[in-house]
Amino acid sequence: MNIDRARQILRSDETITVMLDGSPVWIESVDKSGLARVNSLDGRGKVKSVHVLDLTEA
């Protein structure tokens, strides 16, 4: 995923499914260097920073 698309998803009123390594995540923020802070939706509540290129839209 590119930075612009990640930001569009972040601002969207719709729920858009985003995956990281096959698991769904919620994008919390995206910085100008392309790092996204994501929250795991698998029930563990794990938050981490990843590059937007590692994210895919389902």
C-alpha positions as CSV (number, residue, x, y, z in Angstrom):
1,M,0.0,0.0,0.0
2,N,1.3,3.5,-0.6
3,I,1.2,6.5,1.8
4,D,-1.6,8.3,0.1
5,R,-3.9,5.2,0.2
6,A,-3.1,4.6,3.8
7,R,-4.1,8.2,4.6
8,Q,-7.3,7.9,2.6
9,I,-8.3,4.8,4.6
10,L,-7.4,6.6,7.8
11,R,-9.7,9.5,7.0
12,S,-12.5,7.4,5.5
13,D,-15.9,7.1,7.2
14,E,-16.1,3.6,5.9
15,T,-14.5,0.5,7.5
16,I,-11.9,-0.7,5.0
17,T,-10.2,-4.0,5.8
18,V,-6.4,-3.7,5.9
19,M,-4.1,-6.7,6.4
20,L,-0.6,-7.1,7.8
21,D,0.9,-10.5,7.3
22,G,-2.5,-12.1,6.8
23,S,-4.0,-10.6,9.9
24,P,-6.5,-7.6,10.0
25,V,-5.3,-4.4,11.5
26,W,-6.7,-0.9,12.2
27,I,-4.5,2.1,11.0
28,E,-4.1,4.5,13.9
29,S,-1.8,7.0,12.2
30,V,0.5,7.4,9.2
31,D,3.6,9.7,9.3
32,K,5.3,11.4,6.4
33,S,8.1,8.9,6.3
34,G,5.6,6.1,5.5
35,L,5.4,4.5,9.0
36,A,1.9,3.5,10.1
37,R,0.9,2.8,13.6
38,V,-1.5,-0.1,13.5
39,N,-3.6,-1.9,16.0
40,S,-4.1,-5.7,15.7
41,L,-7.7,-6.7,15.4
42,D,-7.1,-10.3,16.4
43,G,-8.2,-9.7,19.9
44,R,-4.7,-9.1,21.4
45,G,-4.8,-5.3,21.1
46,K,-1.2,-5.3,20.0
47,V,0.0,-1.9,18.6
48,K,3.1,-1.6,16.4
49,S,4.7,0.6,13.8
50,V,5.2,-0.8,10.3
51,H,5.9,0.6,6.9
52,V,2.8,1.2,4.8
53,L,4.3,-1.0,2.0
54,D,3.8,-3.9,4.4
55,L,0.0,-3.3,4.5
56,T,-2.5,-4.6,2.0
57,E,-6.1,-3.8,1.4
58,A,-8.4,-6.8,1.5
